[in-house]
Amino acid sequence: MTFLILEKEFDPPLSPEQHDEEARQAEPCLEARGVRWIRSYLSTDRRRMICEFEAADAEAVRDAFRSAGLPFVRVWAAEAYFPGGGAHGAWREREAARTEAPPAKVKMRGC
């Protein structure tokens, strides 16, 4: 499975009712294509949204949104980086995973 990002824009800002309706429309289309919604981030001005999905490929997400009649700006594949992620963790973890050495202790400048 691939980690995917979908970008949406709203003008006028997304209302709570519209948000709920879009979710209701998208859910069956996402399920039919084996797409798993992970989470979404809505800007505080309610004009932009980033949604995280897991699916076979970006086309599965695009097709689900098109089938549901929901607009989007773009969908793209991504790699997730997170604390404790080893090769996909913080820079020290990634460095250690590449070299199989313990994480380097580095004095941080200006912190």
Backbone hydrogen bonds, N-H to C=O, Kabsch-Sander energy under -0.5 kcal/mol:
donor,donor_aa,acceptor,acceptor_aa,energy
2,T,55,A,-3.7
3,F,78,A,-0.5
4,L,53,F,-3.0
5,I,76,W,-2.9
6,L,51,C,-2.5
7,E,74,R,-2.8
8,K,49,M,-2.6
10,F,47,R,-2.9
14,L,46,R,-3.1
19,H,15,S,-2.6
20,D,16,P,-2.1
21,E,17,E,-2.4
22,E,18,Q,-2.7
23,A,19,H,-1.9
24,R,20,D,-2.3
25,Q,21,E,-2.3
26,A,22,E,-2.5
27,E,23,A,-2.3
29,C,25,Q,-0.6
30,L,26,A,-2.7
31,E,27,E,-2.5
32,A,28,P,-2.2
33,R,29,C,-0.8
33,R,30,L,-0.8
34,G,31,E,-1.6
35,V,30,L,-2.7
36,R,54,E,-3.1
37,W,35,V,-0.6
38,I,52,E,-3.1
39,R,52,E,-1.0
41,Y,50,I,-3.0
43,S,48,R,-2.9
46,R,43,S,-2.1
49,M,8,K,-2.3
50,I,41,Y,-2.4
51,C,6,L,-2.6
52,E,39,R,-3.6
53,F,4,L,-2.6
54,E,36,R,-2.4
55,A,2,T,-2.2
60,A,57,D,-0.8
61,V,57,D,-0.9
62,R,58,A,-2.5
63,D,59,E,-2.9
64,A,60,A,-1.8
65,F,61,V,-2.3
66,R,62,R,-2.7
67,S,63,D,-2.7
68,A,64,A,-1.7
69,G,65,F,-0.5
69,G,66,R,-1.1
70,L,65,F,-2.8
73,V,7,E,-3.1
74,R,7,E,-0.9
76,W,5,I,-2.4
78,A,3,F,-2.7
82,F,88,H,-2.5
85,G,82,F,-1.8
88,H,85,G,-2.4
89,G,86,G,-2.2
93,E,90,A,-0.5
94,R,90,A,-2.4
95,E,91,W,-2.5
96,A,92,R,-2.5
97,A,93,E,-2.4
98,R,94,R,-1.9
99,T,95,E,-2.0
100,E,96,A,-2.3
101,A,96,A,-0.7
106,V,104,A,-0.7
108,M,106,V,-0.5
